[in-house]
Amino acid sequence: MSENVVVVMAQINPVVGDISGNVQLVIDASKQARTQQQADIVVFPELTLTGYPPEDLLLREGLYPQINAALTRICESVRDVVVVVGYPMMDELGERFNMAAWIENGQIQASYIKQHLPNYSVFDEQRYFAPGKQPCVVEHKGIRFGVLICEDIWKVSPAVQAKEAGAEVILNLNASPFSQEKHQDRLDVVKHRVDEAGCAVIYVNQVGGQDELVFDGGSFVMDCHGQVQVQAPEFSDALTPVVLHKTADGVTVQAGQQANLFEAEARVYEALKTGLRDYVQKNGFPGVILGLSGGIDSALTLAIAADALGADKVEAVMMPFRYTAAISQEDAAEQAKCMGVKYSVMPIEPMYAAFEAALAAAFAGREADLTEENLQARIRGTLLMALSNKTGKMVVATSNKSEVAVGYSTLYGDMVGGFSPLKDVPKTLVYRLANYRNSLGAVIPERVITRPPSAELRPDQVDQDSLPEYDVLDAIIKAYVKDDKTPQQIAAMGIDETEVRRVIRMIDRSEYKRRQAAPGIKITHRAFGRDRRYPITSRYSE
């Protein structure tokens, strides 16, 4: 029989490419876990030393001497606790591997190579790595631990292979991005592996934002009976202890911390806050600036920005024109005051008149059309970018997924910005998130939520002049973009087929706009950008 073994799940937020900083995180967390929680083993996420995903940084030969130096630094700095940490390695033949090291007593005692390399959705690991084939099982204080990395737990063979090699507990290092259903997906998958391998799984996940991706943490331990005995928090750094004990019947997991998990809208809101906060902070921006129109999208974006960064880091600008309703100006001012952000008003009528005069000869004999509407949006975009250049603050775009899908936005106008928090948030979810945020404390004026949405680029304009009702539009977008359904299959859901085909044409024709849009936070299984990749030039049609 053995004494208790304390494994600490180190749920940390590394920065991609900051190898020195990431190593310091590992060292500090390991020492804290040993001192405060009497840890025997500290387990970190996948590719901790580079941060995830490092993408084509992995092709830089100069990366690997830095990784080797980082491993040496950990070995020299942490000697009283086992560290299990993820990193990339390149061998003498130039092949690269996604690795985990078991560091004990100042040395790498064992290492594991990830076997299953995901090559779908946002993952491109077969571009960089060669797969491993062998299990890694290490005994510590009488308990035999198998090591797996992320995708390995989604497949049958690595867990069973580790069990057959003697593993009694599996340590699974992860960099698993957030999506709305992801936590439950993980629980379901790990339950399958527990049933197949018959041993507990300690699932350690990264936390924080990296470009379009958000990592939600939510690390957990599932015992050999499929029960979650320990649950770490979502969207925050955490050192969460897991107490294991070896008995005659095997290894038991002592019930431990059970962090409260977020419900649906709250979870998405936390993901959006995390993604925006880390994009701004990791890229060194002093704050953000956005156009506050009095509409629902900019209102929700402002709330997210202020909650994520603090009101002192957020600036809102109202840029009214002749078509801007008085209530839009009133509501924008009310929200800015309520949230305590810097607020200014810059009417665009003088700039518009100057452009109109300059273009008069070229436009002679032509009726006013979308050109004049887009000109308003582009003037606003120019003002925001000028303020950004002068202050260093990043412009936050406010378009939602429904608009991005069908191109209901203006290139170099309302699409300008360094980051777009709502890029993967459908309009129907925008409303639910606004109501959720107000449930925490009313900051978005009620009539912003209840009045018909409008771009206010012409008299009495509403979105539904150009688009179906948003519940119908979002259903079509989900079916076509996420589920890859045909027009006939979508029409069979009870939606007029003519409308379905019209929306699909709009989606297909707007790829050139999406390719030029700011990056935004992925919250669904199929986000535009690096997730859903379609050609701009294409004659394919359904």
DAQUIUR-V163721 format. One record per helix or strand of 3 or more residues. SS is the DSSP state (alpha for helix, beta for strand). FROM is the first residue (numbers start at 1). TO is the last residue. Records with the same first field share a line. If there is no record, write none. Layout:
# DAQUIUR-V163721
SS: FROM-TO, FROM-TO
This chain:
# DAQUIUR-V163721
beta: 5-11, 41-43, 82-90, 96-104, 107-113, 137-140, 143-149, 169-174, 200-205, 207-210, 213-217, 220-222, 228-231, 238-247, 250-253, 288-291, 314-318, 342-345, 394-397
alpha: 19-37, 55-59, 62-77, 125-128, 150-154, 156-164, 182-197, 264-282, 296-309, 311-313, 326-339, 349-363, 370-391, 401-406, 427-439, 446-450, 463-465, 470-482, 487-491, 497-509, 511-515
